[in-house]
Amino acid sequence: MPIYEYLSENPEDPERSCRVCRKGFELRRPIDRPALEQCPLCRHSVRKVISKVNTPRIAKPLSVSDAKSAGFTILQKRDQGVYEKL
């Protein structure tokens, strides 16, 4: 099940949001269910937030020595379908 993030439509107004929806909250919900329209605690309106995707960043390409020190086996193509271990 995916995790959805929700945030109050009026986070600055304490009368129209509770402390949970003011900061935002996450829910695990099936894909086929519609998005929440109200906070489960205070019943004020909330909106679904599109969150960032967490992807690893590699600053530089890995060198052969970096890959070997990380425990990877390095192969180099020599012929048609023939690889040699470095």
Summary of the structure (lengths in Angstrom):
residues: 86
radius of gyration: 24.3
end to end distance: 42.9
largest distance: 72.4
contacts: 154
relative contact order: 0.19
helix: 13%
strand: 29%
